């Protein structure tokens, strides 16, 4: 136990505030998906599927925090309960996507030669075939069979090429480093080099792209459910959007029905964007906006130079070109 | 969106000798195009084969299910039943024989008869939707590329300026929202609450399509919201990508030299820095065509826009397998063709792309 706590302490949050906010949003939704359904169903006594036509299409109120649907279901309860399926699909599909992309990308980049040529060609070919239409036709053939797991599987199997390409590029820059050569000298097998040397050194990149894959899969799942494919009878954010569209929530102006599930998906997308953005800034300091202190010092330096310059030029009877100093 | 990675230099690639490079330049260009053409031919073959295999590998028997469903509407002739089996798999017939008949049908644009639009042939149905989607995708992807890249140049040449500190987070935020949900919000705000713009369709329902003023005005009016959604969703990615490349390029020596020569700021920014910084974005343009088309399918559904995406929605909701299959094929092949064109343009403007093997 104490070792676990010590381990936790050693896990430091990255200093970049964008990354911190992004991680906080993810943790919030993870907790919501884990604990939310219990709280809503057992503590608050709400049901996501109880039909009550006497209270249909109600505006948000104290009784129904986010209003009700056209059949009188509680939108808030649906939102909380639905978070579990949406995150689960994202997580499972994200794991499949990331695993495939790591295997193909790292193996190709490390092995080189014919194996690499073959894997790269396969990756590029799969990359240019548009994913969403493929997803739609596969999903419509398996419609209703297998539930959310099938949807996750289909998404995961079609989304890997982007990541594979990126990981191959990263592996190429690692494969001639000393630690890889050292492992090869000690008689490590190729598979051993890949799993024990390369993949751990790529861990930061892999974890960021895993995050991206989870979010991408959640978007894809929501899109599929919105079209009525996949799991429209299980409560998820995607199926909520489908029923809202089906119940003409738009033309009836029932914003409380379709804004919350979409906003949750969007919030998770923004969190991933923040983390990505923050990591870009960490790896390339030029992208960072100068801190307040630095800007203040630069301004002081400019003023100083301008003052000196104007003093010198004032004798020549010309005003100082202050704007020039700003560039 | 992160910076498009400039692939690390492959140490094993043979660098052509300077003397040879000049002589083989023209040959290299031809070889580059041939290689790309070969690549896209393989991709097209894969798309066609996937289209063939998916209904045959799926559990159950889509062909029989389809025939049963169609016979509820209309009695089918023996020929029609036979045609459906040929498109979706005859039980018992060797896969290879099925593949040959399937290829033959595809070559003749013979995709069978639509269930949703019975008894119109599938190809006829698709032909009505294609111009809408091609028009919207073409317009919005070029528009968002140009707008985003130009804004990225301005943003990246002065990190931390007022423009940059507003535009960059804003576009990052826009880029991380799900396309079709943004479309729903726009419908709610501009269509339902304010009722400024029409919320569905490609033109006024009581108009006859034709090349006349009122009809074109109606098309334009109906296109505003879908186009706005698409541009909003993708402009940010271009901005951030271009900004990040600009930041690196601006500190290169030749930019410093240009500035030292006293050239105007705009000239340094656009003619020196941006020209080189834009190359990864152009290369990325080809790869995003597929994503844009995928996003547009869902946006078309929200707006009931009469393009390929809405047809796909109709096909999915009425289990119209013939239409669905043909749409997948047409969309994939169009995306491949667009990719090939974008790739070729890139090969023309950046000679380095022709030299490296990929």
Interface residues (C-beta under 8 A of the other chain):
Chain A: X112 X120 X121 X124 X125 X126 X127 X128 X129 X130 X131 X132 X133 X134 X136 X137 X138 X140 X141 X142 X145 X166 X169 X172 X173 X176 X215 X219 X222 X223 X226 X227 X228 X229 X241 X245 X250 X251 X253 X255 X258 X259 X262 X265 X266 X269 X270 X272 X273 X274 X276 X277 X280 X284 X286 X287 X288 X289 X290 X295 X327
Chain B: X1 X2 X3 X5 X7 X8 X10 X11 X12 X39 X40 X42 X43 X46 X47 X50 X54 X55 X58 X59 X62 X159 X160 X164 X165 X172 X173 X175 X176 X177 X178 X180 X181 X184 X185 X187 X188 X191 X192 X193 X199 X240 X243 X244 X247 X248 X251 X265 X287 X290 X291 X293 X294 X295 X297 X298 X301 X302 X312 X313 X316 X317 X319 X324 X325 X327 X328 X331 X332 X335 X336 X339 X358
